[in-house]
């Protein structure tokens, strides 16, 4: 597959004043290499220690049919974690806005354009689904497992540090989650709110320490995908579980939400899974 040349964060449209397009233009998509953010975590391209996807939902998808009548949909996109590039979110929104006043002969033509353009930008096949706004597949659900949020803990720091996670001798298999995840956009500083699910089999994690660790992202500046990879790598290094899944469901911003997940080979997230805040 031919790959679009990746760009740098400094050149990205995020945080800049931008004219919103009125016509379809695949050139608006802004790919960014994942490698630079993976190097500090000890992740080598081509030798990823996890499998996973970045799942996006777009709630502002519309186009014109061949008679000029507008149609609307909700789109679900899945980018594989092994794709060399992620796609910067504001460029994605600008690209989708370009469909608003563009005519397409059919829904299938819209799907073909989305799959082709996004796959070219990501450097790997991207899957696309279109849903009606009342489709049952979009109904919210709850995260499985036990919630950590009622633990009465003191939080001395808002910088993620795996050292606060205690690890016991007992081997367990459990699913835990928290709705207290918050990080900040590395460009604009805007808050990114989310929920995180951790499913593992391995030495038992101290729950208070784990919650402290997750809250530690509260002032951390990074993209959603990299935060999830950070959590995954820290838990693998700290506890060395046999199996691990880390999944985050971030709150919608600008008509887009993102739900990255990373896991040891063979693990899969519960599907479909969308939350009320999304």
N, C-alpha and C positions, 0 to 999 in steps of 0.2 A: 504494500500500500504506500502510495506517495504521501509524505508527511509535510504538513505546512511548517514553515520555519518557526520554532518557538521564540518567544519574546521575553523581555525582562519585566519585572514588577514595576520598575521606574517608568516604563513606557505605557503601562496599562491604562485603559480608560477609567478604571476605578478611582474615585476621588477627584476626577476632573469634570469641568463643565462640558456637557456634551449635547449636541443636537440629536434629537431622536428621529430615526429614519422613518420614511413613509413607504419605502419599497424594499422588497426582498434583496438581501446582499450577503452572501456567504462570507465575504471578506471582512465582515464586522467581527467575526469570531476571533478571539485572542488566546491562542494556546500558550501555556507556560510550562517549562520542563519541571517535572517532579524531582529530578535528581538533586538539585541544590539543597532542598529542604530535607532530603533523606540522608545525605552525607553525615551531618552531625549526629544522626541516630545510629550510624554504623550500617546503614542499608545500602547494599550494592545493587545497581541496576543489572538486571539479568539474573540476579540471585536473590530474589525477594524472599524474606522469611515468612511470608503470609500469602494468603489468597484474599480476594475481596473485590468490592465494587463501590463506586460512588453513585448513589441513587438520588436523582433529582426529580422534583415535581415542579411543573410550571403551570400556574393558574391563570395566566394572562395570554392564552394562545388563541388567536383568531386569524381568519383569512377570508377572502371573498371567493364565492363560487364563480362559475363562468358567466353567470348572469348578474354578477355584482352584489349578490346577497351575502351578508356576513355570516359566518359560522364560528362557533366557539367550542373549545375543548380544554381538557386538562391533560397535560402530557407527562409521561413518566420516562425518564432517560436513565440508562445504566451504563456507566463508564467502567471498564475493567481496571483494577488497581495496577495491572502490569502495563497499561498504556503509558508511553513516555511523557505525555503531556496531560495536565488538567486544563480546563477551560475557565478563564477568568469570568466571574459571575456577571459583572456589569456588561461585558461584551456579549454574553449569552442573552441577556435581557434585550440589548439593542438589536441583536440579530432576530430574536423572536418578534420584536415590535415591527420589524421590516415586513412581516407577513400580513400585517393588519390591512393594508390597502393593496395587496397583491392578489391576483386571481390565479386559482388553481382549478384544473378540470375535475379533480376528485380528491377525496380524503387520502386515497392511496398515493397520489402525487405529492401531497404534503408530507406524508410519512417517508417517501423515498428521498425527498429533498432534505429532511431533517437527518435521516440516517446517514446519507452521503456526506453532508457538510460537517456534521459533528464527528464522524469517524475520521475524516480527513484532518480535522483540527486536533483530535486526541491522538492520532497515530495508531489507532486500533479500532476494531468494530464497536460501535455504540448502538445499543438496542433502544428502540423507541416504541411506546404505546400511546394511543390517544383514547381518552375516555370522555363520555358525556359528563356534564357537571353534576348529575344526580346518580352516577354510576355507583353501585354498591361497593365496588372495589376501592372507593375513596373514603368509605366510612371509617371514622377513627376507632382505634382499639386501645387497650391498655398494654403496657409492657409486662411480660411475664416475670415471675420470680419475686424475690423479696425486696422491698424498698428500704434504702438506707437512711432516708431523709429525716426520720424521727429520732435518730441518735443524738443525744445531748453531748456535743463535743465542743471543745475550745479549738479555735483555728488561729494559730499564731502567724501564719504566712500565706500569701496568695501567689506563690511561685511553685510550680509543680516540682516535687522532689520525691522520687521513689523510696527514699530512705525512711519516710514516715509510714510505709506499709509494712506491718508486721506479718510474718509468715510462720505458721505452726507446723507441727510434725504430722498431724492427722491429714490423711488424703481424703478429700471430699469431692463431690460433684454438685455444683449449685449454680443458680442464676440470681444475680443481684442487679439492682438498677437504682439510679438516682435522677431526679429532675433538677438538680442544683448545678448542672454544668453551665458554665459561662466562660467564653473567651472573647477576645477582641479582634476586629479586623486589623491586619497588619498595615493597611494603607490608611484607612479613614479613622481608625480607633473606635468605630461603632461597636456596640455590644452584640455578640452572637449568643443567643440563649438556646439551650438544648437539654436533652435527656440522654443518658448513656446506659447501656445494658452491657453487663459482663457475665459471660457464661464460661465456666471452666471446670476441668477436672485436674486436681493437683493438690499440693499442700494448702491447707486452709488459710485464706487471707483474713487478717484482722480487719473487721468491718469498720471500726472507728478510724483506723489508719487509712483504709481505702477511701473512705468518705473525705477525710482530710486531704488526701492526695488529689482527688477529683475537684474539690473546691479550690485547690491550688492553681487551677487554670483560670481563675476569675480575673486576673490582670494580665494573663498571658496573651501575647499577640501572635496569631498564626491563623492559617486557613483551616477550615473544618477538617479537611482530609488529613492534614499533617498532625492536628491534635489527636485524632484517632490513632494514627500510626505511632505517635509518641506514647500514648497510653499502652498500646499493644506491646511495644518494645520494652517499656519499663516493667510491665507485669511479667513478660517472659524472662527478663533478666533477674527480676527480684524473686519470683516464685518457681520458675521453670515448670509450668504446668504441662501435663500430657496433652491437653486440648484447651484451646482458648478462642473465644469470640469476643470482640469489642465492637459494639455498634452504637452510633450516636444518631439521634433524630433531632436535627436543628430546626428551630422555629423559622417560619417563612419570613423572608425579607425581600421587598421589591418584586413580589409575585413568584419567588422561587424559594423552595426549601431543599435542603440537602441532607442525605442520610448515608454517610460513609460507613462501611464495615470492613474489618480486617480480621482474619482468622487463620488458625493452623489448618493445613490441608485436610479436607474431609468435613470440616465444620461449615454449616450454612445458617444464616439468620432465619428467624421465623418470618414467614411471608403469607399474605401481605401484612404490613404493619405500619400504620400511620396513627399519629397521636392527635388529640384534640387541639393542642397548641399549634399544630402545623396547618 
